[in-house]
Amino acid sequence: MDSAPGVAPNINPRKKGITMKKLTLAGVALTAVALGGCATTDQDARSTADEALDTANDAQNTADSADSTASDAQARADQAYEMAQEALKRAKNAEQSAEQANERAKRMLDRATGKE
C-alpha cells in the first residue's frame, strides 16, 4: 500500500479526508453555535439595555412632570400668599377706619350728652 505524502502510513488517506471534513464541519458548527450564542447574548444585552433606557426615560418624564407640578404649586402658593398679604393690608385699613369711626361716634355722643 502506497501512502500519500504527508499522510501517516497507518491511516487510509480517504478516511483521513472524511475525518478532516467531519472535523471541519464540526468546527464550523461549533463556531456557528458560539457566534449564535454571542448574538443571542448580545441581543439579550441590547434588549436589557433598551429596557433600562426606557425605564430611565420614564423616570425622567416622571421627574419632569413632578417638577412641573411642583412649579405650578409654588406659583399658586405665591399667588395665594400675595392675596393673603393684600387681604391683611385691607383688613388693617378697615380696622383703622373702624377705630376712627368709633372715635368720631364717641365724640359725637359726648357732645350730644354734654360731657365735653
Secondary structure, DSSP 4 states (H G I P E B T S, - for coil): ----TTS-TTS-HHHHHHHHHHHHHHHHHHHHHHHHHHHHHHHHHHHHHHHHHHHHHHHHHHHHHHHHHHHHHHHHHHHHHHHHHHHHHHHHHHHHHHHHHHHHHHHHHHHHHT--
